[in-house]
Each structure stands twice: as C-alpha cells, then as structure tokens.
Amino acid sequence: MHKNTFFFLTWQIEILYYIYMGISYRPLFVLLAKHGMSKTDLRTKIGISTNTLAKFAKSDYISGETIEKLCAYFNCQPGDIMEYVPGSKTE
C-alpha cells in the first residue's frame, strides 16, 4: 500500500471516531490531511505538547491560545478547525 494511501485511510478512521463527540476537531483533521501533515508535524510546527495533541483525539478542552496558534498557522477561523456536534457528551 502506498504511504499516502495508508495515511489517508488512517485519517478516515480517526474522523469517524471524532464525529461522536461534543466539540469535534474533525475539520482540523481534514485540513491536516489536505495539507499532507501528520499530527506530529502539527505538534512541532505550532509548538504544542503531546498532551495537548492527545486532547484533540478525545475532544477535550483546548485552550484559546492553542486555537489561536492553529488559526494563525493555517490562516483560518476557529470554525474551520472545530465544530459543535449535537447529541454530544455535554447533553
């Protein structure tokens, strides 16, 4: 299997997991896939910890500072990297 194919399939599996959470970072993971970036690439480029990176996978609280770093790096708005999913764990 080609490396890029494996990478894309991995993201598809992870995306299916994220859609069942309250605040979903699915748009961020789609954005990463479009840029051909891994989560590790993202961590090193914007300067976040492995713990913060793990919070994306669990749809845990992410600080405004981290959201700001992401928006600055990708030149986007918060709605481009996260979304609210009704029927979430907050309900």
C-alpha positions, 0 to 999 in steps of 0.5 A, spaced: 500 500 500 502 506 498 504 511 504 499 516 502 494 511 501 495 508 508 495 515 511 489 517 508 485 511 510 488 512 517 485 519 517 478 516 515 478 512 521 480 517 526 474 522 523 469 517 524 471 516 531 471 524 532 464 525 529 461 522 536 463 527 540 461 534 543 466 539 540 469 535 534 476 537 531 474 533 525 475 539 520 482 540 523 483 533 521 481 534 514 485 540 513 491 536 516 490 531 511 489 536 505 495 539 507 499 532 507 501 533 515 501 528 520 499 530 527 506 530 529 508 535 524 502 539 527 505 538 534 512 541 532 510 546 527 505 550 532 509 548 538 504 544 542 505 538 547 503 531 546 498 532 551 495 537 548 495 533 541 492 527 545 486 532 547 484 533 540 483 525 539 478 525 545 475 532 544 477 535 550 478 542 552 483 546 548 485 552 550 484 559 546 491 560 545 492 553 542 486 555 537 489 561 536 496 558 534 492 553 529 488 559 526 494 563 525 498 557 522 493 555 517 490 562 516 483 560 518 477 561 523 476 557 529 470 554 525 474 551 520 478 547 525 472 545 530 465 544 530 459 543 535 456 536 534 449 535 537 447 529 541 454 530 544 457 528 551 455 535 554 447 533 553 
